[in-house]
Amino acid sequence: MKKHDANLIVIGAGSGGLVTAYIAAAIKAKVFLIEKGEMGGDCLNTGCVPSKSLIASAKYIHEIKNSENYGVRKAECEFDFADIMKRVHSVIDSIRPHDSVERYTSLGVDVIKGEATILSRNKVQVNGTTLTAKAIVIAAGAEPLVPPIEGLEEVGYCTSDTLWSITELPKRMVVLGGGPIGCELAQCFARFGSEVTLVEMTNRILIREDAEFSSHILKRFATEGIRIMTSHKAVKAIQRDGSKFLVCEGPGKSEEIEFDTLLLALGRSARIEGYGLNQLDIPITPQRRVEVNEYLQAGYSNIYAVGDVTGPYQFTHAAAHQAWYASVNALFSPFKKFKADYSVLPWATYTDPEVARVGLNELEAKEKHIPYEVTTYSLAELDRAKADGHAEGWIKVLTVPNKDRILGVTIISKHAGDLIAEFVLAMRHGLGLNKILGTIHSYPTWMEANKFAAGNWKKAHAPEWALNLLQKYHVWRRAGF
């Protein structure tokens, strides 16, 4: 048997790569972690952390502007957008040590800063040195998708990667794309005071969610002054008389939208070029991602891929979830292998209100011809939501017909991303709505909404024959027995 330098080489130090390396080191494997850019990947540096930090500041300003909702007759605030962005970067810096070279070195990971090239199924070159390992994990991530729109390079644009360098609030912003990133940032900049237009090619925003949820967010955006142009396709970007315009084609007409800043939010494309995939004939999907099997193997029994570079879900927690399977399979194959399981994978869109989901929604259930029942609970009925001034939204639960087994849940409300966790736990461990109903929830909390949703299911499935018997029993007891 050939001797190798390491048990595992991990390419990329984003969420998927970091967790893979962490798990390997924790079980005393020898692991090299190679990163050409910043440790922490997109999530820390240009994604989750900066966007949520920016959203937090925008929410605070929005609450002040709407102080009358809290019985405060008048409240005002002053801010400089440069200070807002300074705070965003300070939050990144506060989290950075958790993903740093120093931390991972202390955990036993050999971290190498440099550009990796896969030479063979066991060899990787970095900084002129060739390293060998029993297995390789590709965690190269993804980058913002830039469409081939005429004139785009001439007028200039921002993406979710480059947005964080601006220090001046755009007067007019066009957001191209009505998915989660586009919706979050459109609302965010509108709350800071930008004049925002969101352009979406399909007939509605948040196309992966059930229609009533995207419709609710669209109506909220309208009340906050965001212009929504669904069923419009951007075809050209032009400059005229010192101004910039995005030309969009819609139903029966073409329109020019003036902007100072154009933000592209059309999704992310996997990084599949520049580090040797072609030379090894690593299979690539029609969606231009690294193709993997159910064990996350990428064309070779000892090469794996995790995170945005392969999908199918481009979330930080999805990459971390895959990392467990890839690291364990890579280190213990062929003795033991595990199939990646995405059946209970939650996600959230951090608009206000938030939209969170786990499992099936009605769109998917109908597409897959899976029978289901729907139970809903309105947050307008929740005491804590009323007290907090956010009695808006609802919980929608899909269950197996005549059973309390949960197929999927979608929540639109304040804190939806947190509320969904109880349903994730229930689904992961095979607990039905009756178990949630039988669990004590503190009063008054937002989590009570989950229990009340379960209660609504119970009311709808109350056995009439049993209730009729109980009624007769109580009549009998009142008669003196």
One Martini backbone bead per residue (centre of mass of N, CA, C, O) as a GRO file, in nm:
protein
  481
    1MET     BB    1   0.097   0.035   0.020
    2LYS     BB    2   0.063   0.367  -0.011
    3LYS     BB    3   0.206   0.650   0.104
    4HIS     BB    4   0.076   0.938   0.274
    5ASP     BB    5   0.051   1.263   0.397
    6ALA     BB    6  -0.268   1.211   0.414
    7ASN     BB    7  -0.605   1.151   0.456
    8LEU     BB    8  -0.679   1.467   0.391
    9ILE     BB    9  -0.799   1.695   0.135
   10VAL     BB   10  -0.902   2.039   0.149
   11ILE     BB   11  -1.091   2.254  -0.074
   12GLY     BB   12  -1.175   2.499   0.113
   13ALA     BB   13  -1.278   2.760   0.379
   14GLY     BB   14  -1.562   2.713   0.423
   15SER     BB   15  -1.809   2.554   0.561
   16GLY     BB   16  -1.749   2.274   0.436
   17GLY     BB   17  -1.436   2.271   0.485
   18LEU     BB   18  -1.426   2.327   0.790
   19VAL     BB   19  -1.598   2.086   0.886
   20THR     BB   20  -1.434   1.865   0.759
   21ALA     BB   21  -1.166   1.931   0.907
   22TYR     BB   22  -1.274   1.915   1.195
   23ILE     BB   23  -1.365   1.621   1.195
   24ALA     BB   24  -1.094   1.493   1.115
   25ALA     BB   25  -0.931   1.607   1.359
   26ALA     BB   26  -1.116   1.496   1.592
   27ILE     BB   27  -1.035   1.186   1.474
   28LYS     BB   28  -0.712   1.201   1.407
   29ALA     BB   29  -0.664   1.308   1.134
   30LYS     BB   30  -0.487   1.388   0.851
   31VAL     BB   31  -0.511   1.744   0.750
   32PHE     BB   32  -0.561   1.947   0.464
   33LEU     BB   33  -0.614   2.307   0.426
   34ILE     BB   34  -0.715   2.490   0.137
   35GLU     BB   35  -0.669   2.855   0.081
   36LYS     BB   36  -0.677   3.149  -0.131
   37GLY     BB   37  -0.836   3.322   0.064
   38GLU     BB   38  -1.070   3.361   0.292
   39MET     BB   39  -1.156   3.271   0.577
   40GLY     BB   40  -1.504   3.147   0.568
   41GLY     BB   41  -1.585   3.257   0.313
   42ASP     BB   42  -1.881   3.379   0.207
   43CYS     BB   43  -2.040   3.395   0.470
   44LEU     BB   44  -1.845   3.584   0.629
   45ASN     BB   45  -1.751   3.804   0.396
   46THR     BB   46  -2.035   3.814   0.172
   47GLY     BB   47  -2.293   3.703   0.328
   48CYS     BB   48  -2.451   3.631   0.601
   49VAL     BB   49  -2.312   3.831   0.795
   50PRO     BB   50  -2.336   4.107   0.643
   51SER     BB   51  -2.641   4.093   0.574
   52LYS     BB   52  -2.751   4.067   0.868
   53SER     BB   53  -2.620   4.328   0.969
   54LEU     BB   54  -2.767   4.518   0.773
   55ILE     BB   55  -3.057   4.436   0.847
   56ALA     BB   56  -3.047   4.525   1.144
   57SER     BB   57  -3.016   4.829   1.086
   58ALA     BB   58  -3.271   4.860   0.910
   59LYS     BB   59  -3.476   4.773   1.128
   60TYR     BB   60  -3.413   4.994   1.333
   61ILE     BB   61  -3.495   5.230   1.152
   62HIS     BB   62  -3.784   5.133   1.098
   63GLU     BB   63  -3.884   5.147   1.391
   64ILE     BB   64  -3.841   5.447   1.430
   65LYS     BB   65  -4.026   5.543   1.190
   66ASN     BB   66  -4.259   5.345   1.357
   67SER     BB   67  -4.320   5.443   1.662
   68GLU     BB   68  -4.639   5.458   1.680
   69ASN     BB   69  -4.671   5.141   1.722
   70TYR     BB   70  -4.549   5.205   2.041
   71GLY     BB   71  -4.652   5.497   2.151
   72VAL     BB   72  -4.456   5.685   1.986
   73ARG     BB   73  -4.500   5.982   1.849
   74LYS     BB   74  -4.175   6.053   1.822
   75ALA     BB   75  -3.896   5.956   1.602
   76GLU     BB   76  -3.542   5.993   1.547
   77CYS     BB   77  -3.272   5.959   1.298
   78GLU     BB   78  -2.916   5.941   1.245
   79PHE     BB   79  -2.712   5.861   0.950
   80ASP     BB   80  -2.425   5.695   0.819
   81PHE     BB   81  -2.350   5.464   0.590
   82ALA     BB   82  -2.053   5.426   0.667
   83ASP     BB   83  -2.120   5.329   0.959
   84ILE     BB   84  -2.278   5.083   0.884
   85MET     BB   85  -2.040   4.942   0.732
   86LYS     BB   86  -1.851   4.942   0.971
   87ARG     BB   87  -2.020   4.749   1.139
   88VAL     BB   88  -2.019   4.510   0.951
   89HIS     BB   89  -1.704   4.468   0.969
   90SER     BB   90  -1.697   4.428   1.278
   91VAL     BB   91  -1.857   4.166   1.279
   92ILE     BB   92  -1.668   4.002   1.108
   93ASP     BB   93  -1.419   4.039   1.299
   94SER     BB   94  -1.557   3.897   1.549
   95ILE     BB   95  -1.580   3.609   1.388
   96ARG     BB   96  -1.308   3.531   1.249
   97PRO     BB   97  -1.157   3.357   1.471
   98HIS     BB   98  -1.339   3.099   1.427
   99ASP     BB   99  -1.200   3.080   1.109
  100SER     BB  100  -0.908   3.062   1.162
  101VAL     BB  101  -0.594   2.952   1.135
  102GLU     BB  102  -0.531   2.932   1.436
  103ARG     BB  103  -0.767   2.754   1.521
  104TYR     BB  104  -0.716   2.513   1.321
  105THR     BB  105  -0.434   2.455   1.417
  106SER     BB  106  -0.520   2.393   1.717
  107LEU     BB  107  -0.698   2.137   1.606
  108GLY     BB  108  -0.488   1.995   1.374
  109VAL     BB  109  -0.476   2.168   1.120
  110ASP     BB  110  -0.336   2.202   0.797
  111VAL     BB  111  -0.284   2.522   0.686
  112ILE     BB  112  -0.309   2.648   0.343
  113LYS     BB  113  -0.201   2.921   0.158
  114GLY     BB  114  -0.352   2.873  -0.162
  115GLU     BB  115  -0.347   2.722  -0.486
  116ALA     BB  116  -0.523   2.459  -0.606
  117THR     BB  117  -0.427   2.140  -0.775
  118ILE     BB  118  -0.552   1.870  -0.933
  119LEU     BB  119  -0.370   1.584  -1.053
  120SER     BB  120  -0.515   1.353  -0.891
  121ARG     BB  121  -0.679   1.134  -0.681
  122ASN     BB  122  -0.405   1.201  -0.468
  123LYS     BB  123  -0.319   1.489  -0.594
  124VAL     BB  124  -0.189   1.811  -0.473
  125GLN     BB  125  -0.120   2.142  -0.569
  126VAL     BB  126   0.081   2.385  -0.368
  127ASN     BB  127   0.316   2.613  -0.393
  128GLY     BB  128   0.489   2.378  -0.561
  129THR     BB  129   0.353   2.146  -0.395
  130THR     BB  130   0.312   1.796  -0.344
  131LEU     BB  131   0.023   1.630  -0.231
  132THR     BB  132  -0.098   1.350  -0.040
  133ALA     BB  133  -0.406   1.138  -0.037
  134LYS     BB  134  -0.668   0.928   0.016
  135ALA     BB  135  -0.844   1.203   0.012
  136ILE     BB  136  -1.085   1.434  -0.145
  137VAL     BB  137  -1.225   1.767  -0.081
  138ILE     BB  138  -1.463   1.969  -0.241
  139ALA     BB  139  -1.494   2.338  -0.134
  140ALA     BB  140  -1.520   2.596  -0.359
  141GLY     BB  141  -1.794   2.697  -0.418
  142ALA     BB  142  -1.927   3.024  -0.510
  143GLU     BB  143  -2.062   3.270  -0.745
  144PRO     BB  144  -2.188   3.521  -0.886
  145LEU     BB  145  -2.418   3.572  -1.127
  146VAL     BB  146  -2.339   3.681  -1.467
  147PRO     BB  147  -2.500   3.809  -1.716
  148PRO     BB  148  -2.539   3.852  -2.079
  149ILE     BB  149  -2.553   4.182  -2.077
  150GLU     BB  150  -2.573   4.450  -2.250
  151GLY     BB  151  -2.350   4.689  -2.099
  152LEU     BB  152  -2.268   4.600  -1.809
  153GLU     BB  153  -1.961   4.672  -1.788
  154GLU     BB  154  -1.992   4.980  -1.850
  155VAL     BB  155  -2.187   5.057  -1.600
  156GLY     BB  156  -2.189   4.865  -1.380
  157TYR     BB  157  -2.169   4.657  -1.073
  158CYS     BB  158  -2.316   4.456  -0.823
  159THR     BB  159  -2.265   4.215  -0.569
  160SER     BB  160  -2.258   4.009  -0.292
  161ASP     BB  161  -1.937   4.051  -0.299
  162THR     BB  162  -1.908   4.389  -0.361
  163LEU     BB  163  -2.105   4.562  -0.177
  164TRP     BB  164  -1.907   4.600   0.092
  165SER     BB  165  -1.744   4.867  -0.032
  166ILE     BB  166  -1.960   5.059   0.014
  167THR     BB  167  -2.032   5.411   0.159
  168GLU     BB  168  -2.274   5.499  -0.028
  169LEU     BB  169  -2.592   5.573  -0.067
  170PRO     BB  170  -2.810   5.493  -0.289
  171LYS     BB  171  -3.055   5.653  -0.454
  172ARG     BB  172  -3.064   5.437  -0.700
  173MET     BB  173  -3.193   5.101  -0.708
  174VAL     BB  174  -3.125   4.795  -0.882
  175VAL     BB  175  -3.275   4.472  -0.857
  176LEU     BB  176  -3.164   4.160  -0.990
  177GLY     BB  177  -3.381   3.963  -0.842
  178GLY     BB  178  -3.642   3.751  -0.653
  179GLY     BB  179  -3.489   3.625  -0.442
  180PRO     BB  180  -3.356   3.617  -0.138
  181ILE     BB  181  -3.129   3.824  -0.186
  182GLY     BB  182  -3.293   4.042  -0.333
  183CYS     BB  183  -3.512   4.084  -0.113
  184GLU     BB  184  -3.338   4.156   0.128
  185LEU     BB  185  -3.181   4.403  -0.007
  186ALA     BB  186  -3.417   4.572  -0.102
  187GLN     BB  187  -3.539   4.629   0.178
  188CYS     BB  188  -3.290   4.740   0.311
  189PHE     BB  189  -3.239   4.993   0.123
  190ALA     BB  190  -3.519   5.117   0.156
  191ARG     BB  191  -3.482   5.173   0.468
  192PHE     BB  192  -3.241   5.376   0.419
  193GLY     BB  193  -3.360   5.541   0.128
  194SER     BB  194  -3.378   5.403  -0.124
  195GLU     BB  195  -3.464   5.375  -0.461
  196VAL     BB  196  -3.641   5.075  -0.531
  197THR     BB  197  -3.594   4.822  -0.790
  198LEU     BB  198  -3.748   4.510  -0.874
  199VAL     BB  199  -3.633   4.250  -1.095
  200GLU     BB  200  -3.840   3.985  -1.244
  201MET     BB  201  -3.890   3.728  -1.473
  202THR     BB  202  -4.102   3.616  -1.324
  203ASN     BB  203  -4.437   3.624  -1.179
  204ARG     BB  204  -4.263   3.603  -0.902
  205ILE     BB  205  -4.152   3.600  -0.598
  206LEU     BB  206  -4.031   3.350  -0.440
  207ILE     BB  207  -4.078   3.077  -0.626
  208ARG     BB  208  -4.040   2.834  -0.402
  209GLU     BB  209  -4.290   2.938  -0.282
  210ASP     BB  210  -4.582   2.983  -0.195
  211ALA     BB  211  -4.787   3.223  -0.319
  212GLU     BB  212  -4.887   3.360  -0.045
  213PHE     BB  213  -4.599   3.442   0.048
  214SER     BB  214  -4.503   3.616  -0.188
  215SER     BB  215  -4.747   3.808  -0.178
  216HIS     BB  216  -4.696   3.925   0.103
  217ILE     BB  217  -4.418   4.046   0.043
  218LEU     BB  218  -4.505   4.225  -0.190
  219LYS     BB  219  -4.698   4.402  -0.021
  220ARG     BB  220  -4.487   4.502   0.177
  221PHE     BB  221  -4.305   4.639  -0.029
  222ALA     BB  222  -4.514   4.846  -0.125
  223THR     BB  223  -4.540   4.991   0.158
  224GLU     BB  224  -4.207   5.057   0.134
  225GLY     BB  225  -4.156   5.158  -0.182
  226ILE     BB  226  -4.125   4.912  -0.364
  227ARG     BB  227  -4.054   4.826  -0.687
  228ILE     BB  228  -4.229   4.576  -0.880
  229MET     BB  229  -4.098   4.368  -1.165
  230THR     BB  230  -4.258   4.139  -1.302
  231SER     BB  231  -4.215   3.990  -1.601
  232HIS     BB  232  -3.902   4.090  -1.637
  233LYS     BB  233  -3.637   4.153  -1.876
  234ALA     BB  234  -3.307   4.198  -1.901
  235VAL     BB  235  -3.127   4.338  -2.203
  236LYS     BB  236  -3.001   4.630  -2.114
  237ALA     BB  237  -2.722   4.861  -2.073
  238ILE     BB  238  -2.710   5.223  -2.029
  239GLN     BB  239  -2.574   5.542  -2.140
  240ARG     BB  240  -2.711   5.885  -2.072
  241ASP     BB  241  -2.624   6.185  -1.986
  242GLY     BB  242  -2.484   6.051  -1.716
  243SER     BB  243  -2.679   5.805  -1.719
  244LYS     BB  244  -2.841   5.508  -1.596
  245PHE     BB  245  -2.979   5.208  -1.764
  246LEU     BB  246  -3.240   4.962  -1.757
  247VAL     BB  247  -3.351   4.736  -1.994
  248CYS     BB  248  -3.694   4.622  -2.006
  249GLU     BB  249  -3.899   4.337  -2.071
  250GLY     BB  250  -4.245   4.318  -2.098
  251PRO     BB  251  -4.573   4.313  -2.126
  252GLY     BB  252  -4.578   4.478  -2.431
  253LYS     BB  253  -4.302   4.620  -2.312
  254SER     BB  254  -4.059   4.882  -2.268
  255GLU     BB  255  -3.809   4.974  -2.008
  256GLU     BB  256  -3.649   5.241  -1.836
  257ILE     BB  257  -3.414   5.225  -1.559
  258GLU     BB  258  -3.294   5.423  -1.331
  259PHE     BB  259  -2.948   5.434  -1.195
  260ASP     BB  260  -2.667   5.400  -0.965
  261THR     BB  261  -2.729   5.099  -0.867
  262LEU     BB  262  -2.643   4.760  -0.957
  263LEU     BB  263  -2.792   4.454  -0.844
  264LEU     BB  264  -2.689   4.126  -0.852
  265ALA     BB  265  -2.953   3.850  -0.786
  266LEU     BB  266  -2.918   3.539  -0.964
  267GLY     BB  267  -2.727   3.383  -0.808
  268ARG     BB  268  -2.503   3.089  -0.804
  269SER     BB  269  -2.191   2.977  -0.925
  270ALA     BB  270  -1.991   2.731  -0.957
  271ARG     BB  271  -1.658   2.639  -0.882
  272ILE     BB  272  -1.500   2.467  -1.176
  273GLU     BB  273  -1.243   2.642  -1.224
  274GLY     BB  274  -0.873   2.613  -1.194
  275TYR     BB  275  -0.831   2.296  -1.029
  276GLY     BB  276  -0.859   2.016  -1.230
  277LEU     BB  277  -1.133   1.886  -1.330
  278ASN     BB  278  -1.084   1.839  -1.633
  279GLN     BB  279  -0.836   1.642  -1.617
  280LEU     BB  280  -1.032   1.425  -1.448
  281ASP     BB  281  -1.329   1.417  -1.537
  282ILE     BB  282  -1.526   1.561  -1.369
  283PRO     BB  283  -1.845   1.570  -1.322
  284ILE     BB  284  -2.100   1.777  -1.481
  285THR     BB  285  -2.373   1.942  -1.467
  286PRO     BB  286  -2.612   2.126  -1.635
  287GLN     BB  287  -2.577   2.345  -1.384
  288ARG     BB  288  -2.268   2.367  -1.321
  289ARG     BB  289  -2.190   2.117  -1.128
  290VAL     BB  290  -2.080   1.897  -0.918
  291GLU     BB  291  -2.107   1.561  -0.948
  292VAL     BB  292  -2.292   1.347  -0.728
  293ASN     BB  293  -2.360   1.110  -0.518
  294GLU     BB  294  -2.508   0.985  -0.229
  295TYR     BB  295  -2.193   1.005  -0.102
  296LEU     BB  296  -2.034   1.254  -0.253
  297GLN     BB  297  -1.913   1.146  -0.505
  298ALA     BB  298  -1.667   1.261  -0.774
  299GLY     BB  299  -1.605   1.003  -0.996
  300TYR     BB  300  -1.455   0.907  -0.734
  301SER     BB  301  -1.410   0.718  -0.448
  302ASN     BB  302  -1.197   0.966  -0.317
  303ILE     BB  303  -1.392   1.199  -0.429
  304TYR     BB  304  -1.536   1.497  -0.298
  305ALA     BB  305  -1.842   1.703  -0.252
  306VAL     BB  306  -1.931   2.033  -0.115
  307GLY     BB  307  -2.173   2.252  -0.134
  308ASP     BB  308  -2.199   2.494  -0.379
  309VAL     BB  309  -2.042   2.315  -0.595
  310THR     BB  310  -2.310   2.097  -0.583
  311GLY     BB  311  -2.528   2.088  -0.386
  312PRO     BB  312  -2.868   2.157  -0.407
  313TYR     BB  313  -2.796   2.349  -0.159
  314GLN     BB  314  -2.719   2.705  -0.094
  315PHE     BB  315  -2.611   2.654   0.221
  316THR     BB  316  -2.436   2.660   0.501
  317HIS     BB  317  -2.584   2.417   0.647
  318ALA     BB  318  -2.560   2.224   0.405
  319ALA     BB  319  -2.254   2.207   0.397
  320ALA     BB  320  -2.221   2.100   0.687
  321HIS     BB  321  -2.391   1.850   0.645
  322GLN     BB  322  -2.215   1.725   0.417
  323ALA     BB  323  -1.944   1.712   0.571
  324TRP     BB  324  -2.002   1.465   0.738
  325TYR     BB  325  -2.031   1.263   0.508
  326ALA     BB  326  -1.761   1.313   0.365
  327SER     BB  327  -1.563   1.259   0.598
  328VAL     BB  328  -1.660   0.975   0.679
  329ASN     BB  329  -1.640   0.843   0.400
  330ALA     BB  330  -1.340   0.911   0.343
  331LEU     BB  331  -1.222   0.769   0.616
  332PHE     BB  332  -1.414   0.474   0.602
  333SER     BB  333  -1.373   0.390   0.335
  334PRO     BB  334  -1.532   0.077   0.278
  335PHE     BB  335  -1.656   0.010   0.566
  336LYS     BB  336  -1.826   0.296   0.557
  337LYS     BB  337  -2.147   0.436   0.440
  338PHE     BB  338  -2.326   0.746   0.369
  339LYS     BB  339  -2.626   0.891   0.294
  340ALA     BB  340  -2.742   1.172   0.196
  341ASP     BB  341  -2.970   1.388   0.392
  342TYR     BB  342  -3.256   1.623   0.295
  343SER     BB  343  -3.546   1.589   0.436
  344VAL     BB  344  -3.451   1.802   0.694
  345LEU     BB  345  -3.413   2.103   0.542
  346PRO     BB  346  -3.371   2.420   0.629
  347TRP     BB  347  -3.498   2.762   0.562
  348ALA     BB  348  -3.433   3.126   0.514
  349THR     BB  349  -3.586   3.447   0.470
  350TYR     BB  350  -3.467   3.788   0.570
  351THR     BB  351  -3.715   3.928   0.583
  352ASP     BB  352  -3.997   4.160   0.654
  353PRO     BB  353  -4.099   3.903   0.701
  354GLU     BB  354  -4.016   3.595   0.749
  355VAL     BB  355  -3.915   3.292   0.561
  356ALA     BB  356  -3.984   2.950   0.650
  357ARG     BB  357  -3.852   2.610   0.581
  358VAL     BB  358  -3.968   2.256   0.583
  359GLY     BB  359  -3.996   2.057   0.348
  360LEU     BB  360  -4.298   2.056   0.227
  361ASN     BB  361  -4.498   2.203  -0.004
  362GLU     BB  362  -4.753   2.237  -0.217
  363LEU     BB  363  -4.595   2.242  -0.476
  364GLU     BB  364  -4.438   1.974  -0.426
  365ALA     BB  365  -4.671   1.783  -0.360
  366LYS     BB  366  -4.807   1.812  -0.638
  367GLU     BB  367  -4.565   1.729  -0.818
  368LYS     BB  368  -4.540   1.439  -0.643
  369HIS     BB  369  -4.819   1.324  -0.555
  370ILE     BB  370  -4.873   1.409  -0.247
  371PRO     BB  371  -5.060   1.357   0.007
  372TYR     BB  372  -5.255   1.614   0.197
  373GLU     BB  373  -5.272   1.838   0.474
  374VAL     BB  374  -5.400   2.153   0.608
  375THR     BB  375  -5.255   2.371   0.858
  376THR     BB  376  -5.337   2.673   1.039
  377TYR     BB  377  -5.181   2.977   1.188
  378SER     BB  378  -5.235   3.290   1.325
  379LEU     BB  379  -5.041   3.557   1.449
  380ALA     BB  380  -5.289   3.744   1.525
  381GLU     BB  381  -5.345   3.541   1.792
  382LEU     BB  382  -5.080   3.617   1.932
  383ASP     BB  383  -4.982   3.767   2.213
  384ARG     BB  384  -4.680   3.837   2.159
  385ALA     BB  385  -4.722   3.968   1.884
  386LYS     BB  386  -4.895   4.198   1.991
  387ALA     BB  387  -4.693   4.314   2.201
  388ASP     BB  388  -4.461   4.355   1.965
  389GLY     BB  389  -4.607   4.455   1.689
  390HIS     BB  390  -4.625   4.148   1.506
  391ALA     BB  391  -4.930   4.058   1.396
  392GLU     BB  392  -4.797   3.859   1.151
  393GLY     BB  393  -4.898   3.588   0.985
  394TRP     BB  394  -4.811   3.226   0.938
  395ILE     BB  395  -4.885   2.878   0.972
  396LYS     BB  396  -4.791   2.592   0.759
  397VAL     BB  397  -4.916   2.255   0.763
  398LEU     BB  398  -4.810   1.938   0.649
  399THR     BB  399  -4.995   1.631   0.636
  400VAL     BB  400  -5.095   1.333   0.675
  401PRO     BB  401  -5.374   1.192   0.622
  402ASN     BB  402  -5.508   1.149   0.941
  403LYS     BB  403  -5.228   1.256   1.045
  404ASP     BB  404  -4.946   1.398   1.245
  405ARG     BB  405  -4.748   1.380   1.023
  406ILE     BB  406  -4.484   1.566   0.901
  407LEU     BB  407  -4.402   1.713   0.578
  408GLY     BB  408  -4.438   2.037   0.628
  409VAL     BB  409  -4.315   2.386   0.675
  410THR     BB  410  -4.449   2.725   0.677
  411ILE     BB  411  -4.320   3.054   0.771
  412ILE     BB  412  -4.469   3.384   0.838
  413SER     BB  413  -4.258   3.594   1.037
  414LYS     BB  414  -4.144   3.678   1.307
  415HIS     BB  415  -3.894   3.450   1.369
  416ALA     BB  416  -3.917   3.206   1.166
  417GLY     BB  417  -3.622   3.088   1.176
  418ASP     BB  418  -3.679   2.989   1.477
  419LEU     BB  419  -3.958   2.841   1.476
  420ILE     BB  420  -3.876   2.598   1.283
  421ALA     BB  421  -3.703   2.415   1.475
  422GLU     BB  422  -3.926   2.238   1.605
  423PHE     BB  423  -4.006   2.099   1.336
  424VAL     BB  424  -3.733   1.981   1.271
  425LEU     BB  425  -3.711   1.802   1.517
  426ALA     BB  426  -3.970   1.640   1.470
  427MET     BB  427  -3.897   1.526   1.190
  428ARG     BB  428  -3.619   1.396   1.260
  429HIS     BB  429  -3.775   1.218   1.516
  430GLY     BB  430  -4.085   1.142   1.457
  431LEU     BB  431  -4.267   1.383   1.545
  432GLY     BB  432  -4.573   1.497   1.609
  433LEU     BB  433  -4.822   1.720   1.685
  434ASN     BB  434  -4.894   1.592   1.959
  435LYS     BB  435  -4.614   1.648   2.089
  436ILE     BB  436  -4.627   1.955   2.070
  437LEU     BB  437  -4.894   1.986   2.229
  438GLY     BB  438  -4.756   1.825   2.490
  439THR     BB  439  -4.577   2.081   2.514
  440ILE     BB  440  -4.430   2.311   2.709
  441HIS     BB  441  -4.487   2.664   2.678
  442SER     BB  442  -4.401   2.962   2.723
  443TYR     BB  443  -4.540   3.252   2.878
  444PRO     BB  444  -4.496   3.481   2.639
  445THR     BB  445  -4.437   3.331   2.319
  446TRP     BB  446  -4.359   3.247   1.996
  447MET     BB  447  -4.360   2.928   2.032
  448GLU     BB  448  -4.670   2.893   2.075
  449ALA     BB  449  -4.754   2.877   1.777
  450ASN     BB  450  -4.689   2.577   1.738
  451LYS     BB  451  -4.898   2.468   1.938
  452PHE     BB  452  -5.148   2.599   1.802
  453ALA     BB  453  -5.120   2.451   1.536
  454ALA     BB  454  -5.156   2.173   1.664
  455GLY     BB  455  -5.438   2.239   1.781
  456ASN     BB  456  -5.581   2.274   1.508
  457TRP     BB  457  -5.544   1.986   1.421
  458LYS     BB  458  -5.695   1.855   1.658
  459LYS     BB  459  -5.972   1.985   1.609
  460ALA     BB  460  -6.005   1.866   1.313
  461HIS     BB  461  -5.960   1.554   1.463
  462ALA     BB  462  -6.198   1.523   1.631
  463PRO     BB  463  -6.396   1.282   1.772
  464GLU     BB  464  -6.732   1.282   1.756
  465TRP     BB  465  -6.813   1.023   1.910
  466ALA     BB  466  -6.662   1.098   2.173
  467LEU     BB  467  -6.806   1.368   2.228
  468ASN     BB  468  -7.091   1.248   2.250
  469LEU     BB  469  -7.031   1.066   2.491
  470LEU     BB  470  -6.940   1.291   2.684
  471GLN     BB  471  -7.202   1.443   2.689
  472LYS     BB  472  -7.368   1.210   2.814
  473TYR     BB  473  -7.198   1.180   3.068
  474HIS     BB  474  -7.250   1.471   3.185
  475VAL     BB  475  -7.555   1.440   3.203
  476TRP     BB  476  -7.546   1.201   3.398
  477ARG     BB  477  -7.392   1.353   3.629
  478ARG     BB  478  -7.613   1.582   3.664
  479ALA     BB  479  -7.838   1.362   3.760
  480GLY     BB  480  -7.658   1.233   4.030
  481PHE     BB  481  -7.396   1.036   3.963
   0.00000   0.00000   0.00000
